[in-house]
Amino acid sequence: MINYENSLALRMAPKQLSDVVGQEHILGNGKLLSRIIATDSFGNLIFYGPPGTGKTSLARVIANTTQANFETINATTAGKSDMKRIVDKAIQDRGKSIKTVMFIDEIHRFNKAQQDYLLPYTENGTIILIGATTENPYFEVNGALTSRSTIFELHQLGFDDIRKLIIKAVYDKDVGMGTEYDTVIYNDAADFLADLSSGDARRALNAVELGIKTTEPNADDNKIHYTLDVAKESIQKRVVRYDKDGDQHYDTISAFIKSMRGSDPNAVLYYLARMLYAGEDVKYIARRIMIHACEDVGVADPMAICVATNCTLAVERVGMPEAQIILAQAALHVALAPKSPAVCAGIGKAMQIVKDTGSLDIPAHLQDTHYKSASKLGRGIGYKYPHDFLPYHYVNQQYLPKEISDISLYEPSQLGYEKTIVDYHNERIASEGKKQLVNHTPGQGCC
């Protein structure tokens, strides 16, 4: 087992800015964060990014370079009393012209009341706050705190960055495994670890440590040979970043939906697989497919909602892993179907009209007649029964309230079944002089 109190990942954490790997977009020469750290002139900061990208490491770099007192707590184990202890000391130190930096790891774990406690002290300068979070701070951190902070987003490390760390971890004799072990790592093993770590430096370093500590030295040269097989046993499975309650969830489902809308079957299957691999609820995915069968396809392919609905029922009855095939069929049907936003746009316009106009009078000839003396009130008088008018079972009469009788809500496209509807409708009413259906304008928005 890895000793996390003195783990390789902890030993190799950067001590100064030049030790930091990656994050050139915020730490490159002349970039804001590098200037802030170099001049020790920072205010409240929030570091946001996936695990293993260096958020805590950046805080340690600041701790090693700042002249201020640096206090660290972790929101998974700390509470208000821990913050109060630091604040009370900071108030005393402030009278001695000593600044206090409070670093809160996993700050999103604090509830609203706990986060609110910090507000007056960050506002009046009693403490300088540095928060680290894997969750989108605009979702998980109080708006009052984010508005008082500079937010830096850290990106997952690239393949070359991770590989560089792996090589250093194996051979470095100061903080790496080279302090105790004589190891040789093979190129394919280093490549494999760098690839499967998915930008997470901590995961890669833990795999290096685990592999070296559990592999016997070679009898011929008395060295540990870190081969591809050792690498595979040490890291096991690629990590997919996905939090069902966080922005990874929303970003992935958004990409999935937009890929269906954009008719890209390859992207649809990729994002579907990514959600399934991460353990997303298959019923949630199925519901999104049903929604977009109507929102993005609609009457252009009336079978899309039928396929999506039946696939949803099948998913619930079959379960995983076979449900992935059913979901793939439904998603591909929506992706490959002709597209029309007419249904979504139409109901959107109708809802707005109802909101704006309220309950307009329904034309008397359409009102209910199934009660005694309805005719005395003029209900239903003048209604023309469409099935009496052959050959189309259609007659031109007013259905909308008179105040909005000229509006056009449903504007079909010229794609798929909607083209058939338009042609049939216009042929049917040509002799009636009624306004023809208006085709949907390309590029017009939906909901």
C-alpha positions in Angstrom: 0.0 0.0 0.0 1.1 3.6 -0.7 2.0 5.6 2.3 0.1 8.8 1.5 1.7 10.7 4.4 5.0 10.5 2.6 3.9 9.5 -0.8 5.8 10.1 -4.0 3.2 12.5 -5.2 3.6 14.6 -2.0 7.4 14.5 -2.1 7.4 15.6 -5.7 5.0 18.5 -5.2 6.6 21.7 -6.5 8.4 23.9 -3.9 8.8 27.0 -6.2 7.2 28.3 -9.3 9.9 26.9 -11.6 9.0 23.4 -10.4 5.5 23.6 -11.6 4.7 21.5 -14.7 2.1 22.7 -17.3 -0.5 25.4 -16.9 1.3 27.7 -19.2 -1.9 29.6 -19.9 -1.7 31.1 -16.4 1.9 30.5 -15.3 3.8 31.3 -18.5 6.3 34.1 -18.7 4.5 37.4 -18.0 1.1 35.7 -17.2 -1.0 37.2 -14.4 -0.7 34.4 -11.8 3.1 34.1 -12.2 3.4 37.9 -11.7 1.2 37.7 -8.6 3.2 34.9 -7.0 6.6 36.5 -8.0 5.7 39.9 -6.4 3.8 38.4 -3.4 0.9 40.8 -4.3 -2.2 38.7 -4.5 -5.7 39.1 -3.3 -8.3 36.4 -2.9 -7.8 33.5 -5.4 -9.8 30.5 -6.4 -8.1 27.6 -8.2 -10.5 25.5 -10.2 -9.7 22.4 -12.2 -9.7 18.5 -12.3 -7.9 16.4 -9.8 -4.2 16.2 -10.1 -3.7 19.4 -12.0 -1.7 21.2 -9.3 -4.2 23.3 -7.4 -2.8 22.4 -4.0 0.7 22.5 -5.4 0.2 26.1 -6.4 -1.0 26.9 -2.9 2.2 25.3 -1.5 4.3 27.3 -3.9 2.6 30.5 -2.6 3.2 29.3 1.0 6.9 28.9 0.3 7.3 32.3 -1.3 4.9 34.6 0.5 5.9 36.7 3.6 2.4 36.2 5.0 1.3 33.6 7.6 0.0 30.7 5.6 -2.8 28.6 7.2 -4.2 25.4 5.5 -7.5 23.6 6.1 -9.5 21.0 4.2 -13.2 21.6 3.9 -13.9 17.8 4.0 -12.7 17.6 7.6 -12.7 21.2 8.9 -15.6 23.3 10.2 -16.4 26.8 11.3 -14.4 26.5 14.5 -11.2 25.8 12.4 -11.9 29.0 10.4 -12.6 31.0 13.5 -9.3 29.9 15.1 -7.4 31.2 12.0 -9.5 34.4 11.8 -8.9 35.2 15.5 -5.2 34.9 15.1 -5.3 36.8 11.9 -7.0 39.7 13.6 -4.2 39.8 16.2 -1.5 39.5 13.6 -3.0 42.2 11.5 -2.4 44.7 14.4 1.3 43.8 13.9 1.1 44.4 10.1 1.3 40.6 9.4 -0.9 39.3 6.6 -2.6 36.0 6.8 -3.4 33.7 3.9 -6.0 31.0 4.5 -5.9 28.1 2.0 -9.1 26.1 1.9 -8.8 22.9 -0.1 -12.1 21.5 -1.5 -13.8 24.8 -0.6 -17.0 23.7 -2.4 -17.5 21.2 0.5 -18.3 24.0 2.8 -22.0 24.8 3.0 -23.4 28.3 2.4 -23.3 29.3 6.0 -19.7 28.2 6.4 -18.7 30.1 3.2 -20.7 33.2 4.4 -18.7 33.3 7.6 -15.6 34.3 5.5 -17.2 37.2 3.7 -16.6 40.1 6.1 -13.0 39.0 6.8 -12.1 38.7 3.1 -13.9 42.0 2.5 -11.9 44.0 5.2 -8.6 42.3 4.5 -8.3 40.3 7.7 -7.5 37.2 5.6 -6.5 36.6 2.1 -8.5 33.6 0.8 -7.1 30.9 -1.5 -9.6 28.3 -2.4 -9.2 25.1 -4.4 -12.1 23.2 -6.0 -12.7 20.5 -8.6 -16.2 21.9 -9.1 -17.2 24.9 -11.1 -17.0 27.8 -8.6 -19.8 29.6 -10.3 -22.0 26.7 -9.3 -20.6 25.6 -6.0 -19.0 28.7 -4.3 -21.1 31.6 -3.0 -21.4 34.4 -5.5 -20.3 36.9 -2.9 -17.0 35.0 -2.6 -16.4 34.5 -6.3 -17.0 38.2 -6.9 -14.3 39.0 -4.4 -11.8 36.6 -5.9 -9.7 36.1 -9.0 -10.6 32.7 -10.5 -7.9 30.7 -12.3 -8.9 27.6 -14.2 -6.3 24.8 -14.3 -6.4 22.4 -17.3 -5.6 18.8 -17.1 -1.9 18.2 -17.9 -0.9 17.2 -21.3 0.7 13.8 -22.3 4.2 15.3 -22.5 3.9 17.0 -19.1 2.8 13.8 -17.4 5.5 11.7 -19.1 8.2 14.2 -17.9 6.9 13.8 -14.3 6.9 10.0 -14.6 10.6 9.9 -15.8 11.6 12.3 -13.1 9.7 10.2 -10.5 11.5 7.0 -11.5 15.1 8.4 -11.6 15.2 11.4 -9.3 17.5 10.7 -6.3 16.3 13.6 -4.2 12.5 13.3 -4.0 11.8 10.5 -6.5 11.9 6.8 -6.3 15.6 6.9 -7.1 16.2 7.7 -3.4 15.6 4.0 -2.5 15.1 2.0 -5.7 17.3 1.3 -8.8 14.7 1.2 -11.5 14.6 1.3 -15.3 11.3 2.3 -16.9 10.5 1.2 -20.5 9.3 3.8 -23.0 6.1 1.9 -23.8 5.3 1.7 -20.0 5.9 5.5 -19.6 3.7 6.2 -22.6 1.0 3.9 -21.3 0.9 5.6 -17.8 1.0 9.1 -19.3 -1.9 8.2 -21.6 -4.1 6.4 -19.1 -3.6 8.9 -16.3 -5.9 11.3 -18.2 -4.0 14.4 -17.2 -3.9 13.6 -13.5 -0.4 13.8 -12.2 -1.2 12.3 -8.8 -2.7 9.2 -10.5 0.4 8.8 -12.6 2.8 9.2 -9.7 0.8 6.8 -7.5 1.0 4.2 -10.3 4.8 4.7 -10.6 5.2 4.2 -6.8 2.9 1.2 -6.6 4.6 -0.5 -9.5 8.1 0.0 -8.2 7.4 -1.0 -4.6 5.6 -4.2 -5.7 8.1 -5.4 -8.3 11.0 -7.6 -7.5 14.5 -6.7 -8.9 15.7 -8.5 -11.9 18.1 -11.4 -11.1 20.5 -10.4 -13.8 21.2 -6.8 -13.0 19.4 -6.4 -9.7 17.3 -3.5 -11.1 13.6 -3.2 -11.0 12.3 -3.3 -14.6 9.1 -1.2 -14.9 7.6 -2.8 -18.0 4.4 -2.3 -19.9 2.9 -5.2 -17.9 3.8 -3.6 -14.6 2.3 -0.3 -15.8 -1.0 -2.1 -16.8 -1.2 -3.7 -13.4 -0.4 -0.5 -11.6 -3.0 1.8 -13.1 -5.7 -0.7 -14.2 -8.3 1.5 -15.8 -8.5 4.9 -17.4 -10.2 7.6 -15.4 -13.0 9.5 -17.0 -13.7 12.8 -15.2 -17.3 13.0 -14.6 -19.3 14.2 -11.6 -23.0 13.5 -11.8 -23.7 16.7 -9.8 -21.1 19.0 -11.3 -20.2 20.7 -14.5 -18.6 17.6 -16.1 -22.1 16.1 -16.1 -23.6 19.2 -17.7 -20.8 19.7 -20.2 -21.0 16.1 -21.4 -24.8 16.0 -21.7 -24.7 19.3 -23.5 -22.1 18.0 -26.0 -24.3 14.9 -26.4 -27.4 16.9 -27.1 -25.7 19.3 -29.5 -24.1 16.4 -31.4 -27.6 14.9 -31.9 -28.9 18.2 -33.0 -25.9 18.6 -35.3 -26.4 15.2 -36.9 -23.0 13.9 -36.0 -23.4 10.1 -35.3 -19.7 9.6 -34.3 -19.8 12.4 -31.7 -23.2 11.1 -30.4 -21.8 7.6 -29.8 -18.6 9.0 -28.2 -20.4 11.2 -25.7 -22.9 8.5 -25.0 -20.1 6.0 -24.3 -18.4 8.6 -22.1 -21.5 9.0 -19.9 -22.1 5.2 -19.7 -18.5 4.6 -18.8 -18.7 7.1 -16.0 -21.9 5.4 -14.7 -24.5 8.0 -15.7 -28.1 7.0 -15.0 -29.4 5.3 -18.2 -32.9 6.6 -17.6 -31.6 10.2 -17.5 -29.9 9.7 -20.9 -33.1 8.1 -22.3 -35.2 11.0 -21.2 -32.8 13.5 -22.9 -33.1 11.5 -26.1 -36.9 11.6 -26.0 -36.9 15.3 -25.4 -34.7 16.0 -28.4 -36.7 13.6 -30.6 -39.4 16.3 -30.4 -37.3 19.4 -29.9 -34.9 18.9 -32.8 -36.7 16.5 -35.1 -40.4 16.8 -34.4 -42.8 16.2 -37.3 -39.9 16.0 -39.7 -39.6 12.4 -38.6 -42.6 11.5 -36.4 -41.1 8.0 -35.7 -38.2 9.6 -33.8 -40.3 10.0 -30.6 -41.7 6.5 -31.1 -38.3 5.0 -31.3 -37.0 7.1 -28.4 -39.9 6.2 -26.2 -39.8 2.5 -26.9 -36.1 2.5 -26.4 -36.6 4.1 -23.0 -39.0 1.3 -22.0 -36.6 -1.3 -23.3 -33.7 0.3 -21.3 -35.7 0.1 -18.1 -36.6 -3.6 -18.7 -33.2 -4.8 -20.0 -30.7 -2.8 -17.9 -27.0 -2.5 -18.4 -24.8 -3.5 -20.2 -27.2 -4.4 -23.0 -29.0 -1.1 -22.5 -26.1 0.7 -24.1 -27.1 -0.8 -27.5 -30.7 0.3 -27.1 -29.6 3.9 -26.1 -27.2 4.0 -29.1 -30.0 3.1 -31.5 -32.3 5.8 -30.1 -29.6 8.4 -30.1 -28.5 7.6 -33.6 -32.1 7.7 -34.9 -32.4 11.2 -33.6 -29.0 12.2 -34.9 -29.6 10.9 -38.4 -33.2 12.0 -38.7 -34.1 15.2 -40.7 -34.2 18.1 -38.4 -36.9 20.7 -37.7 -37.3 23.0 -34.7 -40.9 23.8 -35.7 -42.6 21.9 -32.8 -40.4 23.5 -30.2 -40.6 27.0 -31.8 -44.4 26.6 -32.3 -45.2 25.7 -28.7 -42.8 28.4 -27.5 -44.6 31.1 -29.4 -48.0 29.8 -28.3 -46.9 29.9 -24.6 -45.7 33.5 -25.0 -49.0 34.5 -26.7 -51.0 33.0 -23.9 -48.8 34.8 -21.4 -49.2 38.1 -23.1 -52.9 37.9 -24.0 -54.4 35.8 -21.2 -57.7 34.0 -21.7 -59.1 35.3 -25.0 -62.7 34.3 -25.9 -62.9 31.0 -27.7 -65.1 31.4 -30.9 -68.7 30.5 -30.0 -69.0 27.9 -32.7 -66.1 25.9 -31.1 -67.5 25.9 -27.6 -68.9 22.9 -25.9 -72.5 21.9 -26.6 -72.8 18.8 -24.4 -75.1 20.2 -21.8 -78.7 21.3 -21.6 -79.6 24.7 -23.1 -76.1 25.3 -24.6 -77.8 26.4 -27.8 -79.7 29.1 -25.9 -76.3 30.6 -25.1 -75.2 30.4 -28.7 -72.7 27.6 -28.0 -71.6 25.6 -31.0 -73.9 27.4 -33.5 -72.4 27.6 -36.9 -69.8 24.9 -36.4 -68.9 23.0 -39.6 -68.1 19.3 -39.1 -65.0 18.7 -41.3 -65.9 15.0 -42.0 -69.0 16.3 -43.9 -66.7 18.0 -46.5 -65.1 15.6 -49.0 -62.7 14.6 -50.4 -60.2 16.0 -47.8 -62.5 16.1 -44.7 -61.6 19.7 -44.4 -63.5 23.0 -44.4 -62.2 26.5 -43.9 -63.4 28.0 -40.7 -62.0 30.1 -37.9 -60.5 28.2 -35.0 -58.3 30.8 -33.2 -59.8 33.6 -31.1 -60.5 36.6 -33.4 -57.8 38.8 -31.7 -55.0 36.5 -32.9 -56.7 34.9 -36.0 -53.8 35.9 -38.3 -50.9 34.5 -36.3 -48.7 31.7 -37.6 -47.3 29.4 -34.9 -46.3 26.2 -36.7 -43.8 26.9 -39.5 -42.7 23.5 -40.9 -39.4 22.9 -42.7 -39.0 21.5 -46.1 -37.3 18.4 -44.7 -38.6 14.8 -44.1 -42.2 14.3 -43.4 -42.8 18.0 -42.8 -42.3 18.6 -46.6 -45.1 16.0 -47.2 -47.3 17.8 -44.7 -46.7 21.2 -46.3 -47.4 19.9 -49.8 -50.6 18.0 -48.7 -51.9 21.0 -46.7 -51.3 23.5 -49.4 -53.0 21.3 -52.1 -55.9 20.7 -49.8 -56.7 24.3 -49.1 -55.7 25.8 -52.4 -59.3 26.2 -53.5 -60.4 27.6 -50.1 -58.3 30.8 -50.3 -56.9 30.2 -46.8 -53.4 31.2 -45.9 -50.9 28.5 -46.8 -48.5 27.0 -44.2 -45.3 29.1 -44.1 -42.0 27.2 -44.3 -39.6 27.5 -41.5 -36.9 30.1 -42.3 -33.4 28.4 -42.3 -31.3 29.5 -39.3 -34.3 30.6 -37.2 -33.9 29.8 -33.5 -36.0 27.3 -31.6 -36.8 27.5 -27.9 
